[in-house]
Amino acid sequence: MTMPPLDIESLMLASHVTKVFSLIHHVAYALVASNMVIRRVSTNFTAVLNEPGTSVVGQRLNDVLWEFVGAEESLQAILNGKSPYLAFERVNRALPDGRNLYLDLSVTQLRDPELGEGLLLIVEDVTHAAELEQRMTQSRNELSLAKQELLQANEELQKLNRLKTLFLSMAVHDLRTPLTAVRAYGDLLLRVLPADIPENAREYIRIITAQASRMDWLIDGFLDLDQIEQGELKLHFVPSDFNKLVSEIADMMRYLVERRKQGFSLDLCNTPISIPLDVSRMQQVLYNLLNNAIKYTPGGGHIYVKTWIENGEAVLQVADTGMGMTESEQAGVFQLYYRTLSARENEIRGRGLGLFIVKVLVEAHRGRITLSSQEGVGSTFTVYLPLGEVPVEGMG
């Protein structure tokens, strides 16, 4: 019988691949005789076990690896071909430096004419993979805990939101009742006052009525903010005379302008502007823009209000000669609770709600608002609202 020639090159290549594989995966092996005595080991066997320099050849398997104590029947079944293999995964051993070593152990039958009969033990150091799995498990547990805490926090937040909404509803009811009476009696007084009453007395009553309306808009602002946060803001559009609405709010705010000794100019479009609006919400827009212009303009300054039609849109412009803003302040001015540095330094009262609500309400009308400003010179807010048919009721 002729033996085929040995392919030395293939054998050398296979040996090299085995060495590289063992190096990368930290794999070692041992040949165990049928009497469970270790006959031969790879050169890195004790290193993988983290016991360098220890002699294990000639020792019984369960004396070297205590994991096999009590596993004699299973090992015998592998020798007899009754069981394919025996494996222990993620065997944990404590190292002297406090770290943990994790090993995967597997035993299979070995039956070879040259090597004889016995068991082949393969040991793999899987510490890196085991630690990674532990970190992933810990991360998943932490993520699961964070999710539960977030769900609980959301439930608490929803409860608080419901309580806040209830509180606002109760506060609005309690505030609006006397405000309605003040406005009603103010209007009644203006109608029944005798013609010879001093004009300043008549003006005082107008101011009382205007202030009551102003309080009403402030209340509406808080209600709208709550609806915006809940995603429940609804608008009710009706065809409206935009110039008339602007004129009414401007007249109502004139007393503040006069009290602060400011100049005021109202330039309304010569052409009537009929536009679908939620009247009460647009009153809030106009009030907030005018109130801001007056509040941030020092005595002796000037407020300009103008309307016109341009490219199928109604345009409202409110300009002032007040403090103005830096570029960075302009970038944040429509954000909720934002207040400029100059406003804080000059102790100008406010909560940073007005312009946020203005922007939301303008956009709910399918419009847009722009700002141009220069520090120390003044600010100009321009609102663009589309002309056209009354839209479907809702949030723009």
Secondary structure, 3 states (H helix, E strand, C coil): CCCCCCCHHHHHHHHHHHHHHHHHHCEEEEEEECCCEEEEECCCHHHHCCCCCCCCCCCEHHHHCHHHCCCHHHHHHHHCCCCCEEEEEEEEEECCCCCEEEEEEEEEEEEECCCEEEEEEEEEECHHHHHHHHHHHHHHHHHHHHHHHHHHHHHHHHHHHHHHHHHHHHHHHHHHHHHHHHHHHHHHHHHHCCCCCCHHHHHHHHHHHHHHHHHHHHHHHHHHHHHHHHCCCCECCEEEEHHHHHHHHHHHHHHHHHHCCCEEEEECCCCCCEEEECHHHHHHHHHHHHHHHHHCCCCCCEEEEEEEEECCEEEEEEEECCCCCCHHHHHHCCCCCCCCHHHHHCCCCCCCCHHHHHHHHHHHCCCEEEEEEECCCEEEEEEEEECCCCCCCECC
